[in-house]
Amino acid sequence: MEPLYNTYTKILREEIMPSTGCTEPAAVAYCAAKAHRILGMQPTAVTVSVSAGILKNAKSVVVPNTNGLKGIRAAVAAGIICGNPDKGMHVIGTMSEEQRFAVVNFMESVHVDVSCAETDCPLYISVTLYARTSYSRVVIANSYSNIVEIMKNGEVLLKRPIAVQSDDSLADRSYLNLHDIYVYADCVDLAEVRDLLDMQIEYNTAISSEGLQNNYGSNIGKILMGEHASDAKTCAKAYAAAGCDARMSGCELPVASLCGSASQGITAALPVIYYARHYKIDANRLYRALILADLLTVYQKKNAEQLCGAVYAGCAAGAGIAYLLGGEETVMTETFMNATAIASDMVCDGAKPSCAAKVAAAVEAGILGYQMYLYRSQP
């Protein structure tokens, strides 16, 4: 288990990251902020070329700190006006009122041309900035913050092959499997990953509370809480959906993302967190259940990338709840397999406010998968 132990710890550190807003526009903003730093002056024209998946998932969600603006052009403007590329996916986490107006002015005065890139790379973002006789270009590929090319005035400052599907320095996800995920979650020294899990609990609980208290998007979380506020399953769905409501509709609070997606981080964690609080389960058991849900989400993403991300995160949350409530490896495995079978036909059709309803459905599938196991195991 020793080599796998270190690999799984590394995977958690690579996959759980702070992010502001929807992941795709955040990545566009990061790319634009980096290009702006390289250019060293305010651009007078911008060209953006992105893969179809980025275009699909960035066009309909609100970019945080932009007074409700949506889409790639807003993300580019925010990244250029106030983005700090040193913060990675948290690039536009803060913005003054003056900067918010500057974002609107930039969009009105600077032409931003957006096109769909002709590339086989499923995750590709290219931002080129022009100012007088100068230009800069930054390209992100394969993962949301993986810069593969930097150019200024024809001089190549960085160049890495886009064909590589993942950074060679990343931990090998092929080592993930259900048995070893369970063993790792059950025995890992929590001191090695507690900081990640505390961030996941703090950030995702806060944005869920915000979604329940105020009006965001489709208000799926508030709708669910209005039905059966004392029912644990309904509340778990509501907490996850409310976080997604807020995140998709411009909430400025940070999220602990998972697999490059804030929605997946919210969906995998919040149902487990709610069940732990509802049943007064100790913190160490919660930490281990979160580890299980997080790694199962990464495992499922690797094997079923065509599905809506909420599906495998919701199924993983069901398995995390099963573990939380005392389930052994067989319980976790059967819960996960049951849940995946229930929701396996839900595909991704683009990020938008109604994704919160998919989050609720995915969590429902995860918990139902556990209930199916309990029913069949009765004498």
C-alpha positions as CSV (number, residue, x, y, z in Angstrom):
1,M,0.0,0.0,0.0
2,E,3.0,2.4,0.6
3,P,3.4,3.5,-3.1
4,L,-0.3,3.8,-3.5
5,Y,-0.6,5.7,-0.2
6,N,1.7,8.4,-1.4
7,T,0.1,8.5,-4.8
8,Y,-3.4,8.9,-3.4
9,T,-2.2,11.7,-1.1
10,K,-0.7,13.5,-4.1
11,I,-3.9,13.1,-6.1
12,L,-5.9,14.7,-3.3
13,R,-3.5,17.7,-3.2
14,E,-3.7,18.0,-7.0
15,E,-7.5,17.7,-7.2
16,I,-8.8,19.8,-4.3
17,M,-8.2,23.4,-5.0
18,P,-9.8,26.8,-4.2
19,S,-11.7,28.4,-7.1
20,T,-14.0,31.4,-7.6
21,G,-17.0,31.1,-9.9
22,C,-17.6,28.5,-12.6
23,T,-14.4,26.7,-13.5
24,E,-14.4,27.4,-17.3
25,P,-14.7,31.2,-17.2
26,A,-12.2,31.2,-14.2
27,A,-9.7,29.4,-16.5
28,V,-10.3,31.9,-19.3
29,A,-9.8,34.8,-16.8
30,Y,-6.6,33.2,-15.6
31,C,-5.3,32.8,-19.2
32,A,-6.2,36.5,-19.9
33,A,-4.6,37.7,-16.7
34,K,-1.4,35.9,-17.5
35,A,-1.4,37.3,-21.1
36,H,-2.0,40.8,-19.7
37,R,1.0,40.5,-17.3
38,I,3.2,39.3,-20.2
39,L,2.0,42.2,-22.5
40,G,2.6,44.8,-19.8
41,M,0.0,47.3,-21.0
42,Q,-3.7,47.6,-21.6
43,P,-4.7,45.8,-24.8
44,T,-6.7,47.5,-27.6
45,A,-8.0,44.2,-29.1
46,V,-8.3,40.6,-28.0
47,T,-8.8,37.3,-29.7
48,V,-9.9,34.2,-27.8
49,S,-10.0,30.6,-29.2
50,V,-11.4,27.8,-27.0
51,S,-12.3,24.2,-27.4
52,A,-16.0,23.3,-27.7
53,G,-16.3,22.2,-24.1
54,I,-15.0,25.5,-22.7
55,L,-17.3,27.4,-25.1
56,K,-20.3,25.3,-23.9
57,N,-19.6,25.6,-20.2
58,A,-18.6,29.3,-20.1
59,K,-21.3,31.0,-22.1
60,S,-24.2,30.9,-19.7
61,V,-22.8,31.4,-16.2
62,V,-22.2,34.6,-14.3
63,V,-18.6,35.7,-13.8
64,P,-18.1,36.7,-10.2
65,N,-17.4,40.4,-9.4
66,T,-18.8,41.6,-12.8
67,N,-22.2,42.9,-11.7
68,G,-23.9,39.9,-13.4
69,L,-22.0,39.7,-16.7
70,K,-21.9,36.3,-18.3
71,G,-19.7,34.4,-20.7
72,I,-16.2,34.4,-22.1
73,R,-15.9,38.1,-22.9
74,A,-16.8,39.0,-19.3
75,A,-14.2,36.5,-18.1
76,V,-11.5,38.0,-20.3
77,A,-12.3,41.5,-19.2
78,A,-12.2,40.6,-15.5
79,G,-8.9,38.7,-15.9
80,I,-7.3,41.7,-17.7
81,I,-8.7,44.4,-15.4
82,C,-8.1,42.9,-12.0
83,G,-6.9,39.3,-12.4
84,N,-3.9,38.1,-10.4
85,P,-2.4,35.1,-12.2
86,D,-0.4,34.2,-9.1
87,K,-3.7,33.1,-7.6
88,G,-4.4,30.5,-10.2
89,M,-8.1,29.6,-10.4
90,H,-8.8,32.1,-7.7
91,V,-7.7,34.8,-10.2
92,I,-10.7,37.1,-9.8
93,G,-11.5,36.5,-6.2
94,T,-11.6,40.1,-5.3
95,M,-12.6,43.3,-7.1
96,S,-13.3,46.9,-6.1
97,E,-16.4,48.8,-7.2
98,E,-14.2,50.9,-9.5
99,Q,-12.8,47.8,-11.1
100,R,-16.3,46.4,-11.7
101,F,-17.2,49.4,-13.7
102,A,-13.8,49.2,-15.5
103,V,-14.7,45.6,-16.6
104,V,-18.0,46.9,-18.1
105,N,-16.1,49.8,-19.8
106,F,-13.5,47.4,-21.2
107,M,-16.2,45.2,-22.8
108,E,-17.8,48.2,-24.3
109,S,-14.6,49.8,-25.7
110,V,-12.3,46.8,-26.6
111,H,-13.2,44.3,-29.3
112,V,-13.0,40.7,-28.0
113,D,-13.2,38.1,-30.8
114,V,-14.2,34.7,-29.6
115,S,-14.1,31.5,-31.7
116,C,-14.2,27.8,-31.4
117,A,-10.8,26.3,-31.8
118,E,-10.1,23.6,-34.3
119,T,-8.4,21.2,-32.0
120,D,-8.7,17.6,-30.7
121,C,-7.7,18.8,-27.3
122,P,-10.9,18.7,-25.1
123,L,-9.6,21.5,-22.9
124,Y,-8.0,24.3,-24.8
125,I,-7.9,28.1,-24.2
126,S,-5.8,30.6,-26.3
127,V,-5.9,34.3,-25.4
128,T,-4.0,36.9,-27.6
129,L,-3.8,40.5,-26.6
130,Y,-2.8,43.4,-28.9
131,A,-1.6,46.9,-28.0
132,R,-0.1,49.2,-30.6
133,T,2.8,47.1,-32.2
134,S,3.0,44.6,-29.4
135,Y,1.1,41.4,-28.6
136,S,1.2,38.5,-26.2
137,R,-0.3,35.0,-26.4
138,V,-1.0,32.5,-23.6
139,V,-2.3,29.0,-24.2
140,I,-3.8,26.6,-21.6
141,A,-4.4,23.0,-22.4
142,N,-5.3,19.6,-20.9
143,S,-6.1,21.0,-17.4
144,Y,-7.6,24.3,-16.3
145,S,-4.4,26.0,-15.1
146,N,-1.9,24.2,-17.2
147,I,-0.1,26.8,-19.3
148,V,1.6,25.2,-22.3
149,E,2.6,28.3,-24.4
150,I,3.6,31.9,-23.6
151,M,4.7,34.2,-26.4
152,K,5.4,37.9,-26.7
153,N,6.1,39.8,-29.9
154,G,7.1,36.5,-31.7
155,E,9.5,35.4,-29.0
156,V,8.5,32.0,-27.4
157,L,8.9,32.3,-23.6
158,L,7.4,28.8,-22.9
159,K,6.4,25.9,-25.1
160,R,5.2,22.5,-24.1
161,P,3.4,19.9,-26.2
162,I,-0.4,20.1,-26.2
163,A,-0.7,16.4,-27.2
164,V,0.3,15.3,-23.7
165,Q,-3.0,14.6,-21.9
166,S,-1.7,15.5,-18.5
167,D,1.3,17.0,-16.9
168,D,4.0,14.3,-16.4
169,S,4.5,15.6,-12.9
170,L,0.9,14.7,-11.9
171,A,0.2,11.5,-9.9
172,D,-0.9,8.6,-12.1
173,R,-4.7,8.3,-11.8
174,S,-4.6,4.7,-13.3
175,Y,-3.7,3.5,-9.8
176,L,-7.2,4.4,-8.5
177,N,-9.5,1.5,-7.7
178,L,-12.4,0.9,-5.3
179,H,-10.6,-1.4,-2.9
180,D,-7.5,0.7,-2.4
181,I,-9.5,3.9,-2.2
182,Y,-11.5,2.4,0.7
183,V,-8.3,1.1,2.4
184,Y,-6.6,4.5,2.0
185,A,-9.5,6.5,3.3
186,D,-9.8,4.1,6.3
187,C,-6.1,4.3,7.3
188,V,-4.5,7.5,6.0
189,D,-2.8,9.8,8.6
190,L,-5.4,12.6,8.6
191,A,-2.7,15.1,9.5
192,E,-1.4,14.8,6.0
193,V,-4.6,16.0,4.3
194,R,-6.6,17.8,7.1
195,D,-5.8,21.2,5.7
196,L,-7.4,20.3,2.4
197,L,-10.5,18.8,4.1
198,D,-10.9,21.8,6.4
199,M,-10.8,24.1,3.4
200,Q,-13.4,21.9,1.6
201,I,-15.7,22.0,4.6
202,E,-15.3,25.7,5.3
203,Y,-15.6,27.0,1.7
204,N,-18.3,24.7,0.5
205,T,-20.5,25.1,3.6
206,A,-20.2,28.9,3.4
207,I,-21.4,29.0,-0.3
208,S,-24.2,26.5,0.5
209,S,-25.4,28.8,3.3
210,E,-25.2,31.8,0.9
211,G,-27.3,29.9,-1.7
212,L,-30.0,29.0,0.9
213,Q,-30.2,32.5,2.4
214,N,-30.3,34.5,-0.8
215,N,-31.8,34.3,-4.4
216,Y,-29.4,32.7,-6.9
217,G,-30.2,31.1,-10.2
218,S,-33.0,28.5,-10.1
219,N,-33.1,28.5,-6.3
220,I,-33.2,24.7,-6.3
221,G,-31.8,24.5,-2.8
222,K,-34.4,26.8,-1.3
223,I,-37.2,25.0,-3.1
224,L,-36.1,21.7,-1.6
225,M,-35.7,23.1,1.8
226,G,-39.3,24.4,1.6
227,E,-40.6,20.8,1.2
228,H,-39.2,18.7,4.0
229,A,-36.7,20.7,6.0
230,S,-36.3,18.0,8.6
231,D,-35.7,15.1,6.2
232,A,-31.9,14.3,6.1
233,K,-31.9,13.2,2.5
234,T,-33.8,16.2,1.2
235,C,-31.6,18.6,3.3
236,A,-28.5,16.9,1.9
237,K,-29.7,17.5,-1.6
238,A,-30.7,21.1,-0.8
239,Y,-27.4,21.9,0.7
240,A,-25.5,20.7,-2.4
241,A,-27.9,22.3,-4.8
242,A,-27.8,25.6,-3.0
243,G,-24.0,25.7,-3.3
244,C,-24.4,25.1,-7.0
245,D,-27.1,27.8,-7.3
246,A,-24.8,30.4,-5.8
247,R,-21.7,29.2,-7.7
248,M,-23.3,29.3,-11.1
249,S,-24.9,32.7,-10.6
250,G,-21.9,34.9,-9.7
251,C,-21.5,34.4,-6.0
252,E,-18.1,35.8,-5.0
253,L,-17.3,33.2,-2.3
254,P,-14.6,30.7,-3.0
255,V,-15.3,27.0,-3.5
256,A,-13.1,24.0,-2.9
257,S,-13.2,22.5,-6.4
258,L,-12.6,18.9,-7.3
259,C,-11.5,17.4,-10.6
260,G,-11.2,21.0,-11.8
261,S,-14.9,21.7,-11.1
262,A,-16.4,23.6,-8.3
263,S,-19.7,21.8,-8.8
264,Q,-18.1,18.5,-8.3
265,G,-16.4,19.7,-5.2
266,I,-19.7,21.0,-3.8
267,T,-21.6,17.8,-4.8
268,A,-19.1,15.3,-3.4
269,A,-18.7,17.1,-0.1
270,L,-21.8,18.8,1.1
271,P,-24.1,15.8,1.4
272,V,-21.5,14.0,3.5
273,I,-20.9,17.1,5.7
274,Y,-24.7,17.5,6.2
275,Y,-25.2,13.9,7.2
276,A,-22.2,14.1,9.7
277,R,-23.8,17.1,11.3
278,H,-27.3,15.7,11.3
279,Y,-26.2,12.5,13.0
280,K,-23.5,14.1,15.2
281,I,-20.7,12.0,13.8
282,D,-17.2,12.9,14.9
283,A,-14.8,14.9,12.8
284,N,-12.3,12.1,12.1
285,R,-15.0,9.9,10.6
286,L,-16.2,12.9,8.5
287,Y,-12.7,13.5,7.2
288,R,-12.4,9.9,6.1
289,A,-15.8,9.9,4.5
290,L,-14.8,13.0,2.5
291,I,-11.6,11.4,1.4
292,L,-13.6,8.4,0.1
293,A,-16.0,10.6,-1.7
294,D,-13.3,12.8,-3.2
295,L,-11.2,9.9,-4.5
296,L,-14.3,8.1,-5.9
297,T,-15.2,11.2,-7.8
298,V,-11.7,11.4,-9.3
299,Y,-11.9,7.6,-10.1
300,Q,-15.2,8.0,-11.8
301,K,-14.2,11.0,-13.8
302,K,-11.3,9.1,-15.2
303,N,-13.6,6.3,-16.4
304,A,-16.7,8.1,-17.4
305,E,-15.8,11.6,-18.7
306,Q,-18.8,11.9,-20.9
307,L,-21.2,12.0,-17.9
308,C,-22.3,15.2,-16.2
309,G,-19.8,15.8,-13.5
310,A,-22.5,16.0,-10.8
311,V,-23.3,12.4,-11.5
312,Y,-20.1,10.8,-10.4
313,A,-19.7,13.3,-7.5
314,G,-23.3,12.6,-6.3
315,C,-22.7,8.8,-6.5
316,A,-19.4,9.3,-4.6
317,A,-21.2,11.3,-2.0
318,G,-23.7,8.4,-1.5
319,A,-20.7,6.1,-0.9
320,G,-19.2,8.6,1.5
321,I,-22.5,8.7,3.5
322,A,-22.5,4.9,3.6
323,Y,-19.0,4.9,5.0
324,L,-19.9,7.8,7.4
325,L,-22.8,5.7,8.9
326,G,-20.6,2.7,9.6
327,G,-20.5,0.9,6.3
328,E,-17.6,-1.4,5.4
329,E,-16.0,-1.9,2.0
330,T,-18.8,-4.0,0.6
331,V,-21.4,-1.3,1.6
332,M,-19.4,1.4,-0.1
333,T,-18.8,-0.6,-3.3
334,E,-22.5,-1.6,-3.7
335,T,-23.7,1.9,-2.9
336,F,-21.4,3.3,-5.5
337,M,-22.4,0.8,-8.2
338,N,-26.1,1.1,-7.5
339,A,-26.0,4.9,-7.7
340,T,-23.9,4.9,-10.9
341,A,-26.4,2.6,-12.5
342,I,-29.3,4.9,-11.6
343,A,-27.8,8.1,-13.0
344,S,-25.5,6.8,-15.8
345,D,-27.6,8.4,-18.6
346,M,-27.2,12.0,-17.4
347,V,-24.8,13.7,-19.8
348,C,-23.2,17.2,-19.6
349,D,-25.1,19.8,-21.8
350,G,-23.3,22.9,-20.6
351,A,-22.8,24.8,-17.3
352,K,-25.9,26.9,-16.4
353,P,-28.0,27.7,-13.4
354,S,-30.2,24.7,-13.9
355,C,-27.2,22.5,-13.2
356,A,-28.2,22.8,-9.5
357,A,-31.2,20.5,-10.3
358,K,-28.8,17.9,-11.7
359,V,-26.8,18.2,-8.5
360,A,-29.9,17.4,-6.5
361,A,-30.8,14.5,-8.8
362,A,-27.2,13.1,-8.5
363,V,-27.2,13.3,-4.7
364,E,-30.6,11.6,-4.7
365,A,-29.1,8.8,-6.8
366,G,-26.2,8.4,-4.4
367,I,-28.4,8.2,-1.3
368,L,-30.8,5.9,-3.1
369,G,-27.9,3.6,-4.0
370,Y,-27.2,3.3,-0.3
371,Q,-30.9,2.7,0.6
372,M,-31.0,-0.1,-2.0
373,Y,-28.1,-1.8,-0.3
374,L,-29.8,-1.5,3.1
375,Y,-33.0,-2.9,1.8
376,R,-31.4,-6.0,0.2
377,S,-29.3,-6.7,3.3
378,Q,-32.3,-7.0,5.6
379,P,-32.9,-10.5,6.9
